Amino acid sequence: MTQRFQYRVLQLRESLIGGKLSAERLEKLLNDEAAQGWQLKAITSTEVKGRIGPGGVEGLLVTLERPAS
């Protein structure tokens, strides 16, 4: 039987996690997701679209994986 997975991608902007990317806040987010069965697959630095105007802000794409139920 083939193992199936589901994925979740979280988009984090600097302004949503306290100005500069905080290691403590990222750690809390990852631990909260792990408590729900999610495992970190990848973290990618990216430009994330802001709420107002063109351009974006520095941010992260956090990809999580867990076995499908």
C-alpha positions in Angstrom: 0.0 0.0 0.0 1.3 3.4 -1.0 1.7 6.0 1.8 -0.3 9.2 1.1 0.5 12.6 2.5 -1.2 15.9 2.8 0.6 19.2 2.7 0.1 22.7 4.1 1.9 25.8 3.1 2.0 28.8 5.5 3.0 32.2 4.1 4.6 34.4 6.8 5.3 38.1 6.3 7.7 39.9 8.6 5.0 42.3 9.8 2.9 39.4 10.8 5.5 37.9 13.0 6.8 41.0 14.7 8.9 43.1 12.4 12.0 41.0 11.9 11.5 37.3 11.6 11.7 36.0 15.2 13.2 32.6 15.9 11.1 32.2 19.0 7.8 32.9 17.1 8.8 30.6 14.3 9.7 27.9 16.8 6.3 28.3 18.5 4.5 28.1 15.2 6.3 24.9 14.3 5.7 23.3 17.7 2.0 24.3 17.5 1.7 22.6 14.0 3.7 19.6 15.2 1.2 19.1 18.0 -1.4 18.7 15.2 0.7 16.1 13.4 2.4 18.3 10.9 6.1 17.8 10.1 8.3 20.5 8.6 9.2 19.7 5.0 10.8 23.0 3.9 11.3 26.6 4.6 11.8 29.0 1.7 12.7 32.7 1.9 10.5 34.7 -0.5 9.0 38.0 -1.3 5.4 38.0 0.0 2.8 40.4 -1.3 1.9 43.1 1.1 -1.6 44.3 1.9 -1.2 47.7 0.3 0.4 48.7 -3.0 2.7 46.9 -5.3 5.8 44.9 -4.4 6.2 42.8 -1.4 8.0 42.2 1.9 10.5 39.6 3.0 8.8 36.5 4.3 8.9 32.7 4.5 6.9 29.9 2.9 6.8 27.1 5.4 5.8 23.7 3.9 4.4 21.1 6.3 3.6 17.4 5.7 1.6 14.7 7.5 0.2 11.3 6.6 -3.2 11.6 5.0 -6.0 10.3 7.1 
